[in-house]
Amino acid sequence: MADEEEHGGCGCGGGEGGCCGGEHAEEEGPPADLSHAGAVVDKAIEYMSGQNISAMAIASALLGGAIGMLAQTLEDEAIIRVLENAIASIRAGELNRPDSAADAG
């Protein structure tokens, strides 16, 4: 798809909740390579956890790697939009841990 190429093939689905904020054509679910990549990342996390690497170190390494991958295909402003959408999701409470309500009480 031409629109997907314009956004570095992010595979976010193009909706308002997607990483590009709905800027490209809507897609029918995630592409197969996105599902495959997600499974590989899950296994990598599982492996690193088994090696007693801290969650913060794992997350920091993955985030740094992800931003590095985006930098290979997207302009800086597009990366900033991706990060701003992630921050908005956090502020909206979309990423709260399931046990966070128990911690508050």
URDAQUI-V892573 format. One record per residue. N is the residue number from 1. RES is the residue in one letter. SS is DSSP state (H for helix, E for strand, - for the rest). PSI is psi in whole degrees, 0 to 359 (999 if undefined). NEAR is the number of other ideal C-beta (glycine too) atoms within 12 Angstrom. Layout:
BEGIN
n/res/ss/psi/near
N/RES/SS/PSI/NEAR
N/RES/SS/PSI/NEAR
END
This chain:
BEGIN
n/res/ss/psi/near
1/M/-/137/16
2/A/H/318/9
3/D/H/321/21
4/E/H/320/25
5/E/H/323/14
6/E/H/331/18
7/H/-/24/31
8/G/-/17/25
9/G/-/39/27
10/C/-/333/35
11/G/-/21/31
12/C/-/349/33
13/G/-/345/25
14/G/-/356/26
15/G/-/174/20
16/E/-/329/15
17/G/-/354/17
18/G/-/167/28
19/C/-/334/34
20/C/-/8/35
21/G/-/31/24
22/G/-/21/19
23/E/-/348/25
24/H/-/174/27
25/A/-/145/21
26/E/-/143/18
27/E/-/160/23
28/E/-/88/12
29/G/-/173/13
30/P/-/145/22
31/P/-/159/18
32/A/H/322/13
33/D/H/332/14
34/L/H/317/21
35/S/H/317/14
36/H/H/313/14
37/A/H/319/21
38/G/H/320/18
39/A/H/320/15
40/V/H/317/15
41/V/H/317/22
42/D/H/317/16
43/K/H/321/14
44/A/H/318/20
45/I/H/315/21
46/E/H/316/14
47/Y/H/311/14
48/M/H/322/21
49/S/H/320/16
50/G/H/338/11
51/Q/-/10/12
52/N/-/34/10
53/I/-/135/18
54/S/-/152/13
55/A/H/322/14
56/M/H/318/11
57/A/H/318/16
58/I/H/310/23
59/A/H/319/19
60/S/H/318/15
61/A/H/317/19
62/L/H/318/23
63/L/H/316/18
64/G/H/318/14
65/G/H/320/17
66/A/H/316/25
67/I/H/322/21
68/G/H/319/14
69/M/H/317/19
70/L/H/321/28
71/A/H/336/18
72/Q/H/338/14
73/T/H/345/21
74/L/-/154/27
75/E/-/158/15
76/D/H/318/13
77/E/H/325/14
78/A/H/320/27
79/I/H/318/25
80/I/H/320/19
81/R/H/319/26
82/V/H/313/32
83/L/H/321/23
84/E/H/321/17
85/N/H/323/27
86/A/H/317/25
87/I/H/317/15
88/A/H/321/19
89/S/H/319/20
90/I/H/312/14
91/R/H/329/12
92/A/-/357/12
93/G/-/14/12
94/E/-/343/13
95/L/-/13/15
96/N/-/142/15
97/R/-/147/13
98/P/-/330/8
99/D/-/6/9
100/S/H/329/11
101/A/H/323/10
102/A/H/325/9
103/D/H/326/9
104/A/H/335/9
105/G/-/999/6
END
